[in-house]
């Protein structure tokens, strides 16, 4: 049986929204900017209840949204390195710490499964050969199958800021791990990628929420 596990703060429908507030979650990356990681951080913080409106950050004059935008705009056009992204999350001072996959140990797929099980969203970064620039997306779900009473993950379910807005679904892209190299897939594209990083956003001193599971034969 195919199983998809999603972060519990999501509410899919005609538009993907935050379950508690009903505010839209998907923050779309523009054609000119290199801010995919920034969009992912904003969406992740919204899932953790740290931002109320991740879509309207640039129009906020007060509160955590305004503070986020003040720190984000200098990176908007040229993006962030891995170390810059970790520092950026810390410096927001919103009670969230970055947790990178330590020293490359273990697979990114298993790391993301463990973090999502605890309720923490994960940002993954990858490169497409021969494209030089890296790209980032937010892991909001895990896909896999039950094998001999054990769940075997085989794909990450993503919110990719550069892809189309998800409709009647919680995700708009997948990273599949059923081949030698991971494959990135959307409704219109599919190609192998090289994974660079995985960074979880973990609230400080806060108990994790439960993870919602859904299955289909």
C-alpha positions in Angstrom: 0.0 0.0 0.0 1.3 3.4 -1.0 1.5 5.8 2.0 2.0 9.6 2.2 2.8 11.3 5.4 2.4 15.1 5.6 3.2 17.7 8.2 0.2 18.2 10.4 0.1 22.0 10.0 -1.0 21.7 6.3 -4.6 21.8 5.0 -4.8 20.8 1.3 -7.7 22.0 -0.8 -8.3 24.2 -3.8 -5.5 26.2 -2.2 -2.9 24.9 0.2 -3.3 26.7 3.5 -2.2 26.6 7.1 -4.5 24.3 9.1 -4.8 26.6 12.1 -5.3 30.1 10.5 -6.4 29.3 6.9 -3.7 31.6 5.5 -2.1 30.6 2.2 1.2 28.8 2.7 2.8 28.6 -0.8 5.3 31.4 -1.4 6.2 31.6 -5.1 9.8 32.3 -6.3 10.1 34.8 -9.1 11.9 34.4 -12.4 14.7 36.8 -11.5 15.4 36.1 -7.9 17.6 33.4 -6.3 15.6 33.3 -3.1 14.4 29.7 -3.1 15.9 29.0 0.3 14.4 32.1 1.7 10.9 31.2 0.5 11.4 27.7 2.1 12.4 29.2 5.4 9.3 31.4 5.4 7.0 28.5 4.7 8.8 26.3 7.3 8.4 29.0 9.9 4.7 29.3 9.1 4.3 25.5 9.6 5.9 25.9 13.0 3.6 28.8 13.9 6.4 31.4 13.9 5.0 33.4 10.9 1.3 34.1 10.3 1.5 35.1 6.6 4.5 33.8 4.7 3.1 35.1 1.4 2.9 38.8 2.3 6.2 39.3 4.1 7.3 42.3 2.0 4.0 44.1 2.8 4.4 43.7 6.6 5.4 46.8 8.7 5.6 45.1 12.1 6.0 41.8 13.8 8.1 38.7 12.8 7.1 39.0 9.1 8.7 42.5 8.9 11.8 41.3 10.8 12.1 38.4 8.4 11.9 40.7 5.4 14.5 43.1 6.7 17.0 40.3 7.0 16.0 38.5 3.8 16.0 41.2 1.1 19.9 41.6 1.0 20.1 37.9 -0.1 17.1 37.9 -2.4 18.9 38.2 -5.8 22.0 36.1 -5.2 20.8 33.5 -2.6 22.6 32.0 0.4 25.3 29.5 0.9 24.7 26.6 3.4 26.5 28.4 6.2 24.7 31.6 5.5 21.3 29.8 5.6 22.0 28.3 9.0 23.2 31.7 10.3 20.1 33.4 8.8 17.8 31.0 10.7 19.6 31.6 14.0 19.6 35.4 13.6 15.9 35.6 13.0 15.6 34.9 16.8 12.2 33.2 16.5 12.8 30.3 18.8 14.0 28.0 15.9 17.4 26.4 15.4 18.8 24.8 12.2 19.7 21.2 12.3 21.9 20.1 9.4 22.4 16.4 8.5 25.6 15.9 10.5 28.8 15.4 8.5 27.0 13.8 5.6 26.2 10.7 7.7 23.2 8.7 6.7 21.0 9.3 3.7 19.1 12.6 3.2 15.9 10.5 2.7 16.2 8.9 6.2 17.2 12.2 7.8 14.1 13.9 6.4 11.9 11.0 7.5 13.1 11.2 11.1 12.8 15.0 11.2 9.3 15.0 9.7 8.2 12.3 12.1 9.1 14.7 14.9 7.1 17.5 13.2 10.0 19.5 11.9 10.1 20.7 8.2 13.3 20.2 6.3 14.9 22.3 3.5 16.8 20.3 0.9 19.2 21.7 -1.7 20.3 20.1 -4.9 22.0 20.7 -8.3 21.1 19.7 -11.7 23.9 18.8 -14.0 25.3 20.9 -15.8 23.5 23.8 -14.1 25.8 25.5 -11.7 23.4 27.2 -9.3 21.8 25.2 -6.5 18.1 25.2 -5.8 16.1 24.5 -2.6 12.7 23.1 -1.7 10.8 22.4 1.4 10.1 18.8 2.5 6.6 18.6 3.9 5.9 14.9 3.4 7.3 11.4 2.9 6.1 8.8 0.5 6.7 5.1 0.8 5.2 1.6 1.1 4.6 -0.9 3.9 7.0 -3.8 3.5 6.7 -6.7 6.0 5.1 -4.4 8.6 7.7 -1.7 8.2 7.4 1.6 6.4 10.0 1.9 3.6 10.3 5.5 2.4 11.2 6.1 -1.3 10.4 9.8 -2.0 10.3 13.2 -0.5 7.2 15.3 -1.1 8.1 18.9 -1.7 6.9 22.5 -1.9 9.2 23.9 -4.5 8.9 27.7 -4.6 9.8 27.7 -8.4 7.1 25.2 -9.4 3.4 25.9 -9.9 1.1 26.4 -6.9 -0.3 23.0 -5.7 -4.0 22.6 -6.3 -6.1 19.9 -4.5 -2.8 18.6 -3.1 -0.2 19.3 -0.4 2.9 19.2 -2.7 4.0 20.3 -6.2 7.2 18.2 -6.6 8.9 15.0 -5.6 12.4 13.7 -5.0 12.3 10.0 -5.8 15.0 7.7 -4.5 14.2 4.5 -6.5 17.2 4.8 -8.8 21.0 5.2 -8.5 20.6 9.0 -8.4 17.7 10.9 -6.9 15.2 12.2 -9.5 13.4 15.5 -9.2 9.8 15.4 -10.7 6.9 17.8 -11.3 3.9 17.5 -13.5 6.0 18.7 -16.5 9.7 17.9 -15.6 11.8 15.0 -14.5 15.6 14.8 -14.3 18.4 13.4 -12.0 19.9 15.7 -9.4 22.8 15.8 -7.0 21.8 16.5 -3.4 23.8 19.1 -1.5 22.2 19.6 1.9 19.3 19.0 4.2 18.6 21.4 7.1 15.7 20.8 9.5 14.0 23.7 11.4 13.6 22.6 15.0 11.7 24.7 17.6 13.7 25.3 20.8 12.2 23.6 23.9 8.8 22.7 22.3 7.2 19.3 22.1 6.7 18.0 18.5 3.3 17.6 17.0 2.0 14.3 15.6 2.4 13.5 11.9 -0.7 12.8 9.8 -0.7 9.7 7.5 -2.8 9.0 4.5 -2.8 5.8 2.5 -4.2 4.7 -0.9 -4.2 1.3 -2.4 
